[in-house]
Amino acid sequence: MRYSANSVWENSDKYDVAVIGAGHAGCEAALATARLGFRTIMFTVSVDSIALMPCNPNIGGSSKGHLVRELDALGGEMGKVIDRTFIQSKMLNKSKGPAVHSLRAQADKARYSRTMRQVLESEENLEIKQAEVANIMTENGQVTGVQTYSGGIYHCRAVILCTGTYLKARCIYGDVSTYTGPNGLQAANHLTDCLKELGIKMYRFKTGTPARIDRKTVDFSKMEEQFGDERVVPFSFTTNPEDVQIDQASCWLTYTNETTHDIIRANLDRSPLFSGMIEGTGPRYCPSIEDKVVKFSDKKRHQVFIEPEGLETDEMYIGGMSSSLPEDVQYAMYRSVPGLEHVKIVRNAYAIEYDCIDARQLKPSLEFRNISGLFSAGQFNGSSGYEEAAAQGLVAGINAARKLEGKEPMIIDRSEAYIGVLIDDLVTKESHEPYRMMTSRAEYRLLLRQDNADQRLTKKGYEVGLISEERYQRLLKKEEFIQSEIERLSHAHVGNTESVQKLLDSYGSTPLNSGTSIAELIRRPELSYLAVKDIDSSRPELPEELETEVIEQIDISLKYEGYIKRQKKQVEQFKKLENKKIPDDIDYDDVKSLRIEAVQKLKEYRPISIGQASRISGVSPADISVLLVYLSSAAHHS
C-alpha cells in the first residue's frame, strides 16, 4: 500500500457503514443507512461543504426534476430540503405534454446546505467526521473498514464511496492551476492510489462553473426579468402545498453577442480547454462558453441567466457562461454582455478535473463486483449533477443496508423510474464523459412522469423501510379515489341537453350529436375534470388534502389513455427479458456460437438478466438469441 500514516490508532467504536463524502450522494446514502437502523459514520474533508452546491444552486430541471420526485417517493431527503429553502420555483415545459413537465427550483445555497446538515445531525444513528479517508481496508475481497490520512482506523461492514469531484481535484483557469476541490476547498489526494491497488479502473473527468458576480454591479434594466410560477408545486409529496406559496426572488435573462464571441475566439489559445492543459473529459450537455462558440459558430447569441445564490448574499450566478479562460478574458467577455458592462467578479469561473471510476465495474445495486461491501454513488461514478448524485446515493445506501440484512438488493429497472434508467446506463454503457440524465434517455417516459412518482415508487420505499405506514396509507387512499373516479366517469353519461351544449360552447368544444360519457368529454383537449363539474351531478366530495393530486391524475389518465396502454404493452415485452435471469456461475465459454466479442463483454460485465445483456455494447441481437437458446436448454436439462 503506497499510503502510510505517521501513526496508526484504532477507533474503539464499531460502525456498520462508512460513507466517504458529504455531497448530495453522501447525504442521501448516510441518511438511508442510518434510518434503516445501521450505525453510520460519514466522512467529509470539510463539514462546511455538506450538501454544497459548487455549481448553480438549483434543484431539478428537465428530467432532473423527475429524479428528485422519485427520490422523495422512495424516502429520500432532497425534495423536502429544497421545499424549505428555495427562492424561486418553476414548472418547465408546461406547453408540452405531462411526460416532460419538470420542476426546477432556485435554492438559497447557504440555507440548503445548513438545513441538510441539521437533518443529518438530528439522525441518531449517524455520526459526522471531518477527516480525509486514505485507505479502504479489505480482507479476502470483503470490506473491513477505512483508514484516515491521520492514521485513524474505523471498522465497518460496508463502505459507500461518494467522493464527488474531490479526488485529486485540480481547479484551472488560464495559466492558474490549483490542486483544490470545488470552491477552493481541500481536495482528497490520498484515496486514488488505494482504489487502483484494489483493481478499480479510474477515469479523469472534468466539469466547470461560471463566475459569481456582485449584484450591485449589474444593470438589470437591460435584461428580461424571469419570475417564478404563480402557484408553486412542491417537490416532496409530504410538503403541504400552502407552505411553499412564498414571495419569490427574480432571475434575469440576457444574451451574449458577436463581441462576446470575438473576445472568446481571439483568446482560445489561452484557454486550458483548447491548449491541452486540461486532460479530463467534460460534459457534452453542459458545455463551457468556449465550447459553445466553437461548436455552434453559426449562432449569433447564447442565453445567459443571472440567478441569485441566496437571499442573504449579493453573489449571483451567470448561468450559461461557464469557462476556464484567464481572469482578464473573463472580465472582457462578461462585460460585453448587456447589463454586465460594469460587472465585478466575486469568484472567477474555473474548470475542475477529478478522478472517477468506470461505473461498468458496478452491479446494478451499485456494489463493486469484485469487492464485497464496497458501494459507489454520485459523480464518482462518472455522472454529473446534484440530482443524479442524490438518486444514486439513496440506492447505494438502501442496498448497503439490505446487504447487511442478508436481503436481496433493491433493483429499479428502466420501466419503473428515471433512477432505473440512470443506473442501468451507468453500469452497462461505456461513458467517455460525465453522464447527464435527459428525458430522451427514458424509453417509457409517458409512464415515468414526475406527477406519478409516488404511485410508481412509494410502495418500494415502504417495503424497504424508509416510508412510514401513514404515508403509505395516504398513497393507497389516493389511488383508490383515482381508480373509483375514473370508473364512475366512464359510466356517468350526459345527453344532448341545453346545459351541456352551453358548457361546450363556453370552452369552444364541438357540440354533441348524441349522449356520451363524462370521461369522453374530459378526453377532449380543451376540457378537464374541473371544467365539466357543473354537468356532473353524481360527483363525490374529494378529500381536501388529496383533491389536487387526484384531479391531476384523472385528467392525465383519461387524456393519454391510449398512449399509456400502448406503452404498458411495450413494458410487458421489456419485463420478459428483464425477468430472464442469467445464473451467476454461467461459463460463457460453454455457450456455443457466441461471438468472441460477446463472450469477452459478457465475462466483463456479468449481466444479471437477458435484458441487461442486450444493452451491453458489443452484444448483438444474434448473441442474445444464442444465449436464450442456451439458457432454455440448460433449464430443460436441470
PyMOL commands that set and color helices and strands:
alter all, ss='L'
color gray80, all
select helices_A, chain A and resi 24-35+47-49+64-74+78-85+98-100+109-121+182-184+192-197+215-217+220-222+241-244+258-266+268-270+272-275+289-295+327-335+359-361+378-381+386-404+418-428+439-441+450-464+469-491+498-506+518-522+533-535+547-559+561-578+588-590+596-605+610-614+621-637
alter helices_A, ss='H'
color red, helices_A
select strands_A, chain A and resi 9-14+17-20+40-44+58-60+86-92+102-107+126-130+133-139+142-148+152-155+158-161+170-173+176-178+202-209+212-214+224-226+251-255+303-308+315-319+345-347+350-357+374-376+493-494+516-517
alter strands_A, ss='S'
color yellow, strands_A
deselect
rebuild
show_as cartoon
